[in-house]
Amino acid sequence: MIQWMGIINLTPDSFFAQSRVWSGDGDGYARKALHRAVDFAARGASYIDLGAVSTRPGADDVPVEEEWRRLEPVLGLLAAEAPQGLGISIDTTSAEIVRRSYDIIGPFIVNDISAGEDDPGMLPAVGALGLRYVAMHKRGNPRTMDSLAEYPDGIMAELIGYFKAFSVKAGEFGISDWILDPGLGFAKTSAQNWEVLHRLPELKVFERPILIGAADKRFTCGRNDLAHRLAEEGGADILRVHEIPE
């Protein structure tokens, strides 16, 4: 059965404007994030995904202290008032953010678009804290990824090789509970993104839950329903979305 993960962007510049709650007014935007979390839970979400750094194409890097300034007030509210049973995921590539977040809310899902490549301290931190982890495939950064979508052996061979190598690293750092995200929209052409969705069952070889984040990305051209149907038919376990369909 598909689980839904609702996106709450604590940024001023994430590509999907309707998902942004950031306003810089402290408790005000944190309350807005909490209300959105409550709404997601009421609509059947299993998780919310908090992101304080935009990863849209062309986005600039954000210092850790700025990322934390956006995230900390929301975590404080959620720790006290989050709907019972609603899981929390934090979209970050920073081990420091992981450690600080754990101190406030305890166990959560780390959603790392770099699969530990952007911060050498990430995998050791996740392993030490015993956290569930989303490993995503990408190349480059938001400013270079669109130019890094050539895969001589094909996109599926790339993904299988990538996650085979990651599974070894996960074992080395004691990460036993990890989720596979093929990284739709990251260093992939539109045709490659659709190919991944059509061939998703090939990634079940890793016997890991599969997370798909396709909603409202450029390659869908508004065809969210088609992308989600292909993901579900292909064996996806979690759909990361801006809105949960009625």
BAFI-3210 file (N, C-alpha, C; in Angstrom, 3 decimals, decimal comma, padded with zeros to 6 digits):
// residues 246
n [1|2|3|4|5|6|7|8|9|10|11|12|13|14|15|16|17|18|19|20|21|22|23|24|25|26|27|28|29|30|31|32|33|34|35|36|37|38|39|40|41|42|43|44|45|46|47|48|49|50|51|52|53|54|55|56|57|58|59|60|61|62|63|64|65|66|67|68|69|70|71|72|73|74|75|76|77|78|79|80|81|82|83|84|85|86|87|88|89|90|91|92|93|94|95|96|97|98|99|100|101|102|103|104|105|106|107|108|109|110|111|112|113|114|115|116|117|118|119|120|121|122|123|124|125|126|127|128|129|130|131|132|133|134|135|136|137|138|139|140|141|142|143|144|145|146|147|148|149|150|151|152|153|154|155|156|157|158|159|160|161|162|163|164|165|166|167|168|169|170|171|172|173|174|175|176|177|178|179|180|181|182|183|184|185|186|187|188|189|190|191|192|193|194|195|196|197|198|199|200|201|202|203|204|205|206|207|208|209|210|211|212|213|214|215|216|217|218|219|220|221|222|223|224|225|226|227|228|229|230|231|232|233|234|235|236|237|238|239|240|241|242|243|244|245|246]
n.u [000,846|000,574|002,342|002,038|004,071|004,200|005,259|006,878|008,119|010,597|011,620|012,516|012,552|011,995|011,070|008,326|005,979|003,657|004,201|005,780|006,403|007,924|008,552|010,120|009,325|009,620|007,796|005,418|005,636|006,423|004,153|002,468|003,677|003,229|000,402|000,098|001,268|-000,577|-002,783|-001,854|-001,651|-004,344|-005,283|-004,253|-001,510|001,524|003,943|005,695|007,842|010,415|012,076|014,743|016,420|016,588|016,607|016,177|016,761|019,577|019,683|021,228|023,834|023,235|024,243|024,958|024,097|022,081|020,276|019,586|018,422|016,035|014,848|014,837|012,774|010,425|010,802|010,772|008,064|006,791|007,775|006,334|003,651|002,993|000,857|-000,229|001,478|002,343|005,028|008,273|010,347|013,485|014,833|017,929|021,459|023,339|025,298|025,536|023,103|021,477|022,314|021,658|018,899|018,055|018,502|016,358|013,927|014,248|014,265|014,062|013,419|016,116|016,439|018,395|019,614|022,052|023,003|024,951|027,240|027,764|028,473|030,939|030,568|027,985|026,954|028,322|027,138|024,378|024,427|025,440|023,391|021,338|019,334|016,607|017,028|017,050|018,423|019,419|019,832|021,964|023,770|026,423|025,492|022,744|023,302|024,776|023,725|021,946|023,561|024,781|023,757|024,405|024,695|026,563|026,014|023,340|020,488|019,330|021,266|023,170|021,835|021,506|024,177|025,002|023,419|024,145|026,765|026,242|024,861|026,856|028,417|026,514|026,274|028,841|028,758|026,845|024,166|021,165|018,524|017,401|016,119|015,401|015,809|015,378|015,891|014,409|014,407|016,872|019,859|018,981|017,427|014,212|013,221|014,731|013,799|011,127|011,682|012,842|010,598|008,968|010,518|010,802|010,430|012,859|014,541|013,778|015,383|017,095|015,668|014,583|012,565|011,047|011,188|009,474|009,774|008,076|006,207|004,967|007,335|009,563|009,657|007,235|005,290|002,810|001,567|001,066|-000,602|-000,228|002,508|002,492|000,813|002,336|004,500|003,310|002,395|004,849|005,933|006,612|006,909|006,586|005,244|006,340|004,967|003,437|000,789|-001,843|-003,814|-007,425]
n.v [-001,201|002,162|004,825|008,227|011,112|014,270|017,392|020,080|023,105|025,047|027,428|030,349|030,048|027,582|025,473|024,977|027,060|026,997|025,236|026,469|027,756|029,560|032,691|034,167|035,185|034,026|032,584|032,775|031,666|029,144|028,204|028,121|026,069|023,966|023,837|023,044|020,541|019,247|019,293|017,664|015,232|014,789|014,280|011,853|011,428|009,685|010,671|013,794|015,962|017,989|020,706|022,914|024,006|024,917|022,779|023,176|023,438|025,446|026,629|028,322|027,472|027,034|028,301|026,323|027,441|029,189|027,403|026,042|028,107|028,442|025,974|025,183|026,513|025,317|022,604|022,663|023,295|021,094|019,014|019,347|019,450|017,907|015,869|012,761|009,834|010,743|010,644|012,190|013,577|014,889|016,935|017,123|017,645|017,766|016,682|017,976|019,318|017,100|016,036|018,168|018,311|015,838|016,131|017,674|016,489|013,753|010,423|010,408|010,492|010,727|012,524|012,499|014,018|013,545|011,087|010,816|011,853|014,604|015,463|014,247|013,460|012,594|009,837|008,421|009,794|009,235|006,442|006,195|007,334|005,685|006,092|006,117|006,226|008,019|007,421|009,102|009,232|011,338|013,680|016,055|019,432|021,726|023,681|022,501|020,043|019,620|019,393|017,000|014,540|012,352|008,958|006,377|003,595|003,562|004,734|003,016|001,078|002,737|003,528|001,078|000,298|002,432|002,269|-000,241|000,182|002,031|000,452|-001,098|000,849|001,715|-000,527|-000,549|001,627|000,990|001,401|000,177|000,435|001,655|003,689|003,705|006,142|007,036|009,571|011,367|013,946|014,926|015,420|014,097|013,522|014,419|012,183|010,155|010,243|009,364|006,842|005,619|005,475|003,718|001,452|000,811|-001,572|-002,938|-001,937|-003,121|-005,164|-004,587|-004,919|-002,943|-000,303|001,928|005,288|007,811|010,909|012,750|014,696|017,548|018,223|019,380|017,544|016,185|017,793|018,567|016,117|014,624|012,593|010,460|009,928|009,144|006,916|005,148|004,861|003,589|001,203|000,176|-000,613|001,244|002,523|004,822|007,987|011,148|014,253|017,443|017,965|015,909|013,818|013,933]
n.w [000,000|-000,904|000,664|001,675|001,496|002,619|001,393|002,965|002,515|003,862|002,820|000,860|-001,852|-003,117|-005,892|-006,266|-005,560|-003,974|-001,954|-000,136|003,106|004,381|005,858|007,418|009,837|012,338|014,849|013,442|010,756|011,528|012,837|010,640|009,213|010,988|010,900|008,274|008,408|010,085|008,397|006,290|007,691|008,279|005,772|005,236|005,119|005,754|006,428|006,867|005,011|005,712|004,368|004,338|002,539|-000,776|-003,601|-006,237|-009,822|-010,468|-007,971|-005,189|-002,807|000,719|003,817|006,751|009,195|008,410|007,270|009,611|011,074|009,744|010,136|012,882|014,589|013,644|014,156|016,932|017,492|016,286|017,823|020,123|019,306|017,051|014,988|016,303|015,422|012,956|010,844|010,709|008,299|007,336|004,970|004,085|003,548|005,445|008,113|010,547|010,812|011,051|013,535|015,313|014,924|015,837|018,551|019,269|018,318|018,451|017,014|013,427|009,861|007,691|004,838|002,287|-000,445|-001,565|-000,914|001,049|-000,121|-000,201|002,337|004,256|006,873|007,133|006,765|008,873|011,069|010,795|011,051|013,678|015,177|014,585|012,614|010,243|006,693|003,653|000,596|-002,200|-005,767|-007,567|-009,611|-009,479|-008,634|-007,871|-009,796|-011,774|-012,480|-014,637|-016,825|-016,628|-017,477|-019,019|-019,637|-020,430|-020,378|-020,035|-018,146|-016,214|-015,703|-014,573|-012,196|-010,859|-010,460|-008,869|-006,515|-005,677|-004,904|-002,889|-001,027|000,055|001,372|003,225|004,858|005,961|007,653|009,459|008,769|008,560|007,842|005,149|002,479|-000,960|-003,425|-006,675|-007,681|-009,448|-011,819|-011,142|-012,580|-014,875|-017,990|-019,421|-020,827|-019,640|-017,005|-017,316|-018,300|-016,057|-014,374|-015,852|-015,740|-013,122|-011,522|-011,770|-009,865|-007,568|-006,934|-004,886|-002,641|-001,007|000,415|-001,919|-002,735|-004,431|-005,918|-007,817|-008,220|-009,779|-011,038|-013,669|-015,813|-015,766|-016,813|-015,799|-015,580|-013,170|-012,160|-013,954|-013,568|-010,884|-011,012|-012,585|-010,861|-008,652|-009,866|-010,501|-008,124|-006,159|-002,827|-001,293|-001,960|-002,601|-002,216|-003,084|-002,640|-001,434|-003,356|-003,625]
ca.u [000,000|001,360|002,328|002,230|004,969|003,850|006,398|006,750|009,368|010,913|012,548|011,879|012,820|011,754|010,485|006,874|005,707|002,570|004,687|006,626|005,780|008,905|008,307|011,127|008,745|009,709|006,678|004,345|005,791|006,471|002,755|001,951|004,207|002,500|-000,942|000,211|001,518|-001,862|-003,619|-001,342|-002,024|-005,776|-005,522|-003,756|-000,056|002,276|005,128|005,956|009,250|010,794|013,295|015,098|017,348|016,049|017,483|015,709|017,854|020,125|019,650|022,499|024,054|022,781|025,062|024,292|023,422|020,834|019,387|019,102|017,532|014,728|014,317|014,726|011,478|009,413|011,033|010,322|006,609|006,402|008,107|005,289|002,268|002,782|-000,187|000,268|001,659|002,886|006,476|008,969|011,539|014,177|015,546|019,189|022,704|024,275|025,348|025,312|021,655|020,931|022,589|020,878|017,488|017,839|018,462|015,046|012,748|014,533|014,400|013,344|014,000|017,038|016,234|019,649|019,663|023,408|023,364|026,163|028,390|028,031|029,039|031,557|030,122|026,577|026,703|028,676|026,163|023,135|024,671|025,602|022,107|020,386|018,198|016,187|017,775|016,727|019,584|018,959|020,829|022,109|025,123|026,662|024,707|021,647|023,765|025,469|023,151|021,296|024,575|025,454|022,746|024,827|025,026|026,921|025,390|021,916|020,155|019,053|022,557|023,757|021,162|021,805|025,561|025,086|022,855|024,947|027,886|025,743|024,494|028,096|028,749|025,536|026,668|030,069|028,450|025,799|022,839|020,453|017,171|017,489|015,108|016,013|015,149|016,147|016,268|013,787|014,645|018,246|020,827|018,285|016,565|012,808|013,070|015,315|012,891|010,006|012,208|012,979|009,267|008,501|011,363|011,014|010,574|014,247|015,211|013,341|016,437|017,768|014,755|014,446|011,452|011,377|010,521|009,422|009,419|007,838|005,132|005,134|008,651|009,496|009,453|005,866|004,426|001,485|000,994|001,359|-001,374|000,433|003,760|002,184|000,271|003,473|005,282|002,587|002,422|006,222|006,339|007,017|006,310|006,306|005,178|006,613|004,075|003,072|-000,601|-002,348|-005,067|-008,653]
ca.v [000,000|003,394|005,827|009,577|012,000|015,625|018,316|021,406|023,796|026,176|028,185|031,407|029,905|026,266|025,682|024,912|028,154|026,691|024,409|027,277|028,394|030,472|034,124|034,825|035,846|033,203|031,727|032,823|030,666|027,837|027,824|027,778|024,742|023,007|023,689|022,248|019,168|018,733|019,058|016,464|014,065|014,586|013,756|010,488|011,330|008,945|011,459|015,102|016,137|019,382|021,101|024,313|024,399|024,581|022,025|023,392|023,770|026,789|027,152|028,553|026,781|027,758|027,953|025,485|028,244|029,694|026,246|025,773|029,213|028,176|024,684|024,979|026,841|024,351|021,371|022,871|023,169|019,726|018,164|019,491|019,445|017,142|014,844|011,453|008,862|011,360|010,575|013,395|013,436|016,166|016,953|017,837|016,937|018,170|015,879|018,867|019,507|015,833|015,928|019,175|017,949|014,687|016,617|018,286|015,642|012,324|009,730|010,881|010,020|011,646|012,486|013,087|013,924|013,228|009,739|010,908|012,326|016,025|015,681|012,985|013,104|012,219|008,415|008,076|010,354|008,469|005,134|006,311|007,656|004,626|006,709|005,667|007,085|008,003|007,651|009,488|009,346|012,583|014,073|017,483|020,251|022,343|024,544|021,720|018,711|019,471|019,103|015,753|013,494|011,345|007,671|005,517|002,279|003,734|005,245|001,960|000,500|003,715|003,464|-000,201|000,365|003,449|001,770|-001,386|000,756|002,632|-000,586|-001,488|001,926|001,703|-001,593|-000,169|002,628|000,482|001,880|-001,032|000,767|002,739|003,789|004,026|007,184|007,147|010,958|011,929|015,372|015,271|014,916|013,173|014,154|014,046|010,797|009,261|010,192|008,483|005,486|005,089|005,125|002,529|000,294|000,843|-002,895|-003,400|-001,484|-003,941|-006,139|-004,219|-005,271|-001,755|000,571|002,897|006,585|008,528|012,320|013,182|015,680|018,930|018,484|019,839|016,482|015,671|018,704|018,522|014,761|013,984|011,362|009,412|009,582|008,413|005,603|004,316|004,568|002,586|-000,057|-000,314|-001,100|002,296|002,405|006,150|009,070|012,457|015,126|018,749|017,845|014,550|013,844|013,517]
ca.w [000,000|-001,029|001,714|001,170|002,219|002,237|001,378|003,568|002,202|004,744|001,975|000,081|-003,281|-003,686|-007,216|-006,215|-004,625|-003,044|-000,847|000,750|004,272|004,963|005,785|008,226|011,001|013,536|015,245|012,444|009,704|012,169|013,023|009,315|008,907|011,822|010,359|007,039|008,852|010,571|007,219|005,617|008,487|008,121|004,422|005,142|004,980|006,768|006,769|006,260|004,672|005,930|003,668|004,566|001,474|-002,087|-004,516|-007,606|-010,745|-010,363|-006,603|-004,518|-001,541|001,912|004,984|007,751|010,209|007,824|007,198|010,963|011,466|009,145|010,558|014,332|015,204|013,208|014,901|018,297|017,515|015,963|018,961|021,135|018,828|015,822|015,095|016,721|014,357|011,747|010,793|010,254|007,466|007,140|003,698|004,330|003,240|006,498|009,334|011,686|010,909|011,558|014,983|016,034|014,830|016,722|019,923|019,519|018,042|018,529|015,726|012,249|008,602|007,018|003,388|001,807|-001,900|-002,016|-000,435|001,847|-000,888|-000,005|003,671|004,696|008,206|007,152|006,997|010,254|012,010|010,677|011,635|015,121|015,781|014,254|011,934|008,915|005,771|002,224|-000,266|-003,531|-006,829|-008,308|-009,997|-009,421|-007,716|-008,624|-010,880|-012,805|-012,710|-015,942|-017,845|-016,246|-017,657|-020,003|-019,017|-021,576|-020,288|-019,789|-016,819|-015,245|-015,304|-013,667|-010,896|-010,206|-009,992|-007,807|-005,261|-005,251|-004,158|-001,647|-000,056|000,725|002,305|004,312|005,771|006,662|008,682|010,337|008,365|008,139|007,400|004,183|001,432|-002,246|-004,218|-007,927|-007,962|-010,644|-011,973|-010,766|-013,565|-015,765|-018,987|-019,310|-021,295|-018,635|-015,858|-017,655|-018,401|-014,699|-013,888|-016,562|-015,411|-011,676|-010,892|-011,792|-008,644|-006,433|-006,664|-003,633|-001,542|-000,163|000,043|-002,954|-002,632|-005,699|-005,855|-009,200|-008,274|-010,245|-011,612|-015,060|-016,802|-015,763|-017,590|-015,213|-015,576|-011,883|-012,005|-014,724|-012,894|-009,650|-011,370|-012,987|-009,653|-007,862|-010,597|-010,512|-006,812|-005,213|-001,497|-000,760|-002,927|-001,993|-002,972|-002,531|-002,220|-001,525|-004,120|-002,921]
c.u [000,881|001,211|002,637|003,158|004,703|005,012|006,027|008,089|009,539|011,928|011,799|011,913|012,639|010,891|008,958|006,400|004,652|003,031|005,505|005,824|006,690|008,482|009,310|010,604|008,655|008,493|005,572|004,478|005,889|005,059|002,124|002,424|003,480|001,098|-000,927|000,468|000,223|-002,779|-003,162|-001,764|-003,508|-006,121|-004,917|-002,261|000,534|003,448|004,967|007,459|009,581|012,100|013,573|016,127|016,732|017,083|016,989|016,891|018,283|020,200|021,054|022,609|023,590|023,662|024,259|023,529|022,123|019,818|018,771|018,155|016,123|014,057|013,987|013,357|010,373|009,568|010,550|008,816|006,162|006,683|006,997|003,892|002,024|001,683|000,420|000,350|002,215|004,405|007,080|010,212|012,157|015,073|016,813|020,365|023,744|024,183|025,100|023,827|020,998|021,115|021,743|019,387|017,161|017,729|017,092|013,908|013,016|014,554|013,512|013,996|014,915|016,862|017,389|019,761|021,038|023,860|024,706|027,366|028,746|028,668|029,612|031,110|028,702|026,350|027,154|027,655|024,863|023,289|024,752|024,277|021,034|019,155|017,869|016,685|017,263|017,982|019,082|020,117|020,791|023,533|025,231|025,834|023,611|022,079|024,401|024,729|022,510|022,285|025,260|024,540|023,118|025,300|025,292|026,229|023,896|021,622|019,924|020,335|023,276|023,149|021,496|023,232|025,713|024,586|023,527|026,134|027,409|025,417|025,708|028,468|027,786|025,896|027,892|029,788|027,284|024,413|022,076|019,087|017,244|016,502|015,793|015,167|015,954|016,451|015,702|013,988|016,046|019,217|020,204|017,450|015,120|012,601|013,622|014,413|011,725|010,473|012,345|011,617|008,740|009,273|011,640|011,160|012,013|015,005|014,762|014,376|017,134|016,914|014,674|013,172|011,926|010,525|010,589|008,966|009,275|006,935|005,609|006,529|008,526|009,114|008,005|004,937|002,977|000,863|001,363|000,657|-000,716|001,712|003,492|001,606|001,395|004,312|004,609|002,623|003,815|006,745|006,851|006,262|005,876|006,271|005,328|005,904|003,877|001,645|-000,998|-003,680|-006,251|-008,860]
c.v [001,250|004,268|007,186|010,352|013,419|016,594|019,637|022,107|025,042|027,078|029,319|031,149|028,499|026,406|025,682|025,880|027,797|025,872|025,206|027,833|029,453|031,929|034,901|035,450|034,931|032,331|031,688|031,754|029,265|027,322|027,409|026,385|023,677|022,776|022,854|020,785|018,510|018,407|017,818|015,207|013,748|013,989|012,366|010,345|010,490|009,757|012,881|015,193|017,615|019,685|022,573|024,825|023,981|023,801|022,143|023,695|025,225|027,349|027,307|027,688|027,669|027,349|027,168|026,327|028,854|028,567|025,970|026,868|028,992|026,949|024,598|025,338|025,847|023,041|021,501|022,720|021,732|018,783|018,194|019,192|018,642|016,111|013,478|010,515|009,426|011,322|011,855|013,003|014,822|016,048|017,796|016,988|017,149|017,276|016,733|019,121|018,247|015,748|016,927|018,809|016,799|015,138|017,215|017,287|014,150|011,702|010,324|010,256|011,100|011,466|013,238|012,917|013,530|011,831|009,750|011,477|013,785|016,344|014,350|012,542|012,563|010,752|007,975|008,585|009,556|007,091|005,180|006,568|006,617|005,123|006,019|006,689|006,910|008,349|007,934|009,555|010,743|012,686|015,581|018,175|020,946|023,206|023,762|020,462|018,548|019,132|017,761|014,543|012,474|010,087|006,660|004,159|002,349|004,095|004,128|001,260|001,429|003,592|002,173|-000,208|001,310|002,887|000,486|-000,890|001,370|001,572|-001,074|-000,432|001,942|000,642|-001,235|000,798|002,213|001,010|000,698|-000,739|001,947|002,560|004,259|005,064|007,365|008,571|011,515|013,442|015,831|014,605|013,827|013,969|013,735|012,589|009,814|009,138|009,247|007,038|004,851|004,654|003,851|001,278|000,176|-000,546|-003,422|-002,988|-002,257|-004,999|-005,852|-004,542|-004,155|-001,009|001,591|004,147|007,270|009,960|012,857|014,399|017,056|019,247|018,780|018,733|015,980|016,521|018,627|017,140|014,014|012,647|010,204|008,969|008,753|007,026|004,659|003,921|003,475|001,230|-000,679|-000,750|-000,047|002,139|003,745|007,141|010,399|013,512|016,472|018,760|016,380|014,592|013,420|012,016]
c.w [000,000|000,222|001,100|002,095|001,736|002,410|002,044|003,391|003,068|004,050|001,284|-001,421|-003,839|-004,936|-007,203|-005,144|-003,583|-001,846|000,161|001,922|004,877|004,778|006,622|009,498|012,219|013,757|014,202|011,383|010,296|012,413|011,690|008,906|009,713|011,280|009,083|007,389|009,332|009,398|006,455|006,367|008,314|006,765|004,216|004,952|006,098|007,285|006,250|006,029|004,747|005,205|003,848|003,568|000,143|-002,905|-005,954|-008,511|-010,621|-008,965|-006,029|-003,263|-000,390|003,084|006,015|008,766|009,685|007,680|008,568|011,446|010,930|009,759|012,046|014,916|014,848|013,972|016,343|018,433|017,261|017,119|020,005|020,611|017,552|016,014|015,433|015,523|013,067|011,798|010,247|009,477|007,323|005,923|003,889|003,879|004,331|007,727|010,564|011,894|011,462|013,070|015,783|016,038|015,767|018,174|020,275|019,385|018,169|017,132|014,632|011,022|008,047|005,516|002,729|000,295|-002,424|-001,608|000,306|001,136|-000,599|001,348|004,159|006,086|008,264|007,493|008,392|011,280|011,988|011,312|013,149|015,829|015,478|013,517|010,614|007,899|004,341|001,447|-001,676|-004,514|-007,431|-008,815|-009,855|-008,363|-008,515|-009,800|-012,017|-013,237|-014,089|-017,054|-017,612|-016,410|-018,726|-019,281|-020,141|-021,562|-020,025|-018,347|-015,808|-014,798|-014,330|-012,269|-010,155|-009,669|-008,814|-006,483|-004,784|-004,426|-002,854|-000,607|000,714|001,767|003,496|005,346|006,584|007,811|009,575|010,028|007,784|007,537|006,435|003,045|000,163|-002,986|-005,502|-008,349|-009,247|-010,670|-011,628|-011,734|-014,438|-016,753|-018,747|-019,716|-020,271|-017,405|-016,132|-017,794|-017,015|-014,165|-014,555|-016,156|-013,908|-011,043|-010,868|-010,531|-007,408|-006,086|-005,333|-002,408|-000,506|-000,533|-000,990|-002,766|-003,990|-005,447|-007,266|-009,284|-008,723|-010,766|-013,104|-016,023|-016,839|-016,621|-017,105|-015,119|-014,294|-011,743|-012,748|-014,028|-011,646|-009,956|-011,782|-011,777|-008,839|-008,552|-010,583|-009,160|-005,860|-003,905|-000,925|-001,914|-002,200|-002,823|-002,287|-002,020|-002,346|-002,279|-003,262|-003,129]
res [m|i|q|w|m|g|i|i|n|l|t|p|d|s|f|f|a|q|s|r|v|w|s|g|d|g|d|g|y|a|r|k|a|l|h|r|a|v|d|f|a|a|r|g|a|s|y|i|d|l|g|a|v|s|t|r|p|g|a|d|d|v|p|v|e|e|e|w|r|r|l|e|p|v|l|g|l|l|a|a|e|a|p|q|g|l|g|i|s|i|d|t|t|s|a|e|i|v|r|r|s|y|d|i|i|g|p|f|i|v|n|d|i|s|a|g|e|d|d|p|g|m|l|p|a|v|g|a|l|g|l|r|y|v|a|m|h|k|r|g|n|p|r|t|m|d|s|l|a|e|y|p|d|g|i|m|a|e|l|i|g|y|f|k|a|f|s|v|k|a|g|e|f|g|i|s|d|w|i|l|d|p|g|l|g|f|a|k|t|s|a|q|n|w|e|v|l|h|r|l|p|e|l|k|v|f|e|r|p|i|l|i|g|a|a|d|k|r|f|t|c|g|r|n|d|l|a|h|r|l|a|e|e|g|g|a|d|i|l|r|v|h|e|i|p|e]
***
